[in-house]
């Protein structure tokens, strides 16, 4: 199985060097490293072009969603059997890819598998959503491969996700219009509407995200991250409306309306406007799934 390892990067050169180093150390050798550079201005492009074992795709800053859209298209159209996706702040254990492939081969026709993600303190983060959907009134065997340390899941992040290109060709590419936040949740839920997917606990990666705990909008002070919460709220409502039905969509909009009033009446006007604008934007947000050429 030939694997294209996809990393999306933006202005984090030192972290990028770490993830590339961990990828070069993987025990599974039939793989290539592909880095999508979203218009970095910190020397990342210059460094990448000096690396003989990395295929570099440079484009403008179209967000993580746009980067994964571009990279997945390249991997699926370039003859790879699977793609291993991750951000530029992930450090992988040497056998992380090998363990993902072993889990993926547990049964035919899986949609994807993902790694166990831990923070710098070893505590789990980016935890996938366990598949608790019912069939005939019973939970769908989420413990089927528990002896192999595999748990059936409904959605995951792009922090170490292994997906076959055959699945990419069936379900299309991530929504690049999401820009940032939620593109991974939507995409993995899109896949698990057609395929089973698992968390492979034997595959371990460390996420060196700047904020190791929860990202809390009400406590956020970084101006750029505050702006990005617009995408978080808009995209989240789009996901709920697409996959969770009318009642949960109404509940989601109601909770955000309550958050708007709470922020507004406590004098946090800028934050309240981010919430309000996100919901107005959602009303007119209709991204279309892009499909790749299956003949490539």
N, C-alpha and C positions, 0 to 999 in steps of 0.2 A: 504494500500500500504506500503510494507516494503522497506525502503530506506537504501542503503549503502552509507555513507558519506566518500568520498575518498579525502585524503590530501596527497600530495607528499612533502617531506621535505628533505632539505640538509643544515646542519650546521647553522640553525637559531632557536636555542632552545627557546629563549625568545619569539620570534614571534610565534613559534609553540604552546607554552603554551597559548598565547592569543587566537589563532584560536580555540584551543580545548575548552577553557573556553566558547567561544561564541557558539560553537556547543552543548555543554552540556546544554546551556540555551535555546535551541530551543523549541518553543511551540509545535511543532510536535514531538511526542514521539516514533513513530514506526520507529526507525532508529538505526543504529549502526555506530560507527566511525572506519574507517580503515585508518591507516597511512602507507604509503610506505616510508621507510627510505632508501634514496639513499647513504648508506655508510657514514653517518655523523660521525664526529670525535670530536664533541663539547659536548658530554654528552647526545645528543638527544636519542640515543638508550637506555642508562641506565634509563633515565627518563621515556621513553615510556613503558619499561618493568615493571615499578612500577605502571602503570595505569591499573586497573582491567577492565575498560570499553572500552579499545581500543584494536583492533586487529592490531598487528604490523607485517609488512612484511619488512624484511631487505635484501637489495641486494647491489651490488656495485653501484658506481655512473655512471649510464647510462643516465644521464640527465633527465630533466622533461618529455621528450617524452617517455623514457623508463620506468619512474615511472608510468605515466598514463597508459601505455600499460599493465604493470603488474597489477596495481590496478583495471583497468576496467575488465581485464580477471577474476580476483578473484571475483569481485562483480557479474559479469554475470554468473559465474559458481557456485555461492554459494546460489542461490535461492532468491536473492533480485529482487524486481520489477523494481527498478530504482537506478541510481547512481547520487549522487550530488558531482561534482568534484570541487576542488579548490587548489590553492597554499598554502604554509605555512605562507603567510604574509597577509591573508585576515581575517577581523573581520566581523562577520555577525550580522545583527539585529536579535533580538529574534524570529521574525515571518518570517524571510527570506525564510526558507524552506516551511513553511505553505503557503506563498504567491506564491511560485513557483508551488506547487502542485495545488493550486486553478487555476492558469493560465493554467497549463498543462491540466487540466480537462475541459477547455473551449470548446474543441471539440475533437473528437476521432482521434487517429492515428497521433498525433503530433510527430515530430522527436526529439525536445528538446525545452526547455525554458531556459532563462538565466536571471540573476539579473541585476538591475541597479548598476553599480560600480562607486563609488566616491573615490576621493583621500582624504588626510588628511584635505584639505581645503574645502571639500564638493563639489568640481568641478568634473563633470563626467570624467571618464577615462576608458580605455579598452572598448571604445564605439563600439558596433556591427555594421556591415554593413547592412543598411536597404535594404530590398529586392526590387530592382527596375527593376527586370526582367520583360519583357513584354510578354503578351499572346494575340494574335489577335490584336496586335497594341496598347494594353492598359496595364497599370501597374497592376500588380497582387495585388489587394485589400490589400495593406500593412496597411491600416487604418481600417480594418474590425472590430477589437476589441479595437479601440482607446478609447471607453467609459470605457473599463476595464483597461485602461492604459497599453495596450499590442500593440507592434509594430512588424510587420512581418519583419524578418531579413534573411539575406543570410549566414552570418558567424558570429562567436563570438570567444571569448577567453575561456580558461578553468578557468577563475576567476569567479566561481559560475555558473556552467553549470549543468542543470538537464536533464538527458537523460534516457529513459526507457531501460532496459536490452534487451527487445525484438528488439529494434532498433540496439543495439550493435551486437546482434547475426546476424542481416541482413547485416550490412555494414562492419563488422569487427572491428579491433582495430586500434588505432592511429599508425602511422609509428614510431616505436622506433628508426629507423635509422636517424630520423630528429635530435635527441639528444636534441636540445633546439631551440626554436623560430620557429613558423610556424606550429607546429604539431596541435595546436588547430584550426587554420584557415583552414588548409587542412581538418581536420576531420569534422568540422562543415559544411564546404561546401560540403563534401562528403554526409553528411546526408541530406542537403537541396536539393540535386539533386533527392531525393526520397520522402521527407516529408516536410511539412511546419514547421516553427520554429518561436518563438516569444521572444522578449525582454519583460519581466514582470517587469514593472517599480515600482510596489508596493513592490517587493522584493529588499531590499537594503543591499549592503555589502560595506565595506571600504577596499580599497587596500593600504596597508602600504608599498608599494614598495619604496626602497631607493631613487630612482629618480622619483619624482612625475610628472615631465613634460615629453616631448618627449625624446626618446632615439636617440640621433643624432650621427651618426658614425663619421662625420668629426670633431666633438668637443670632442669625447670620449678620456679620458686619462687613464682610468683604464685598465691595461694590460689584465686581464682575460676577461672583457667584450669585449675588442677589438678582442681577439681570437674567442669569440663566434659569432662575426658578420660574420665570415666565414659561419656558419650554417644559419644565417639569410639570406644572399644573395643567397646561394645555394638553400635553401628550398623555398624561395620566387619565384625564377625562376622556380623551379619544380612545384609549385602551379599554376603559370600563364600558363605554358605549358600544364598542365593537365586540367585546367578548362576554360581558357580564349581564347584559339585558337592561331593560328600561328601568326597573325598580332600583337597581344598584346605581344606575346612571343618575337618577333623580337624587338618590341619597348622597352621591359624590358631589353633585352640584350644590345641594343644600349645605353640606358640611363646608364647602369652600365659600359659600355665601355667608355663613356664620363667621368664618375666619375673616372675611373682608370686613364685616361690621365690627368685629372685635378689634382688628387693627386700626380701623378708621376712627372709632370712638375712644381709642387710647392714644390717639395722636400720631400713630405710625402710618402717615398718609402715603408715603412712597411705597411701602410694602403692600398696603391695601390696594393701591393702583396696579401693582404687579398681578395680584390675584384677579382683580376685576378684568384687566386687559386679557389675561389668559383665557377667561371663559368666553369673552366676546370673540376672541380669535378662534376658539374651538368651534363655535357655531358655524364658521365658514371654512373650517379646516377639513379638506377632503383629499388627502394624499392618495396617489395611485401606486399600486404595486408594479415595480419594474421586473420584467422577466429577461433572462439572458437567452442568447441564441443556443438552443440545444444541439445545433450541428457543430459547434466549436468544441 
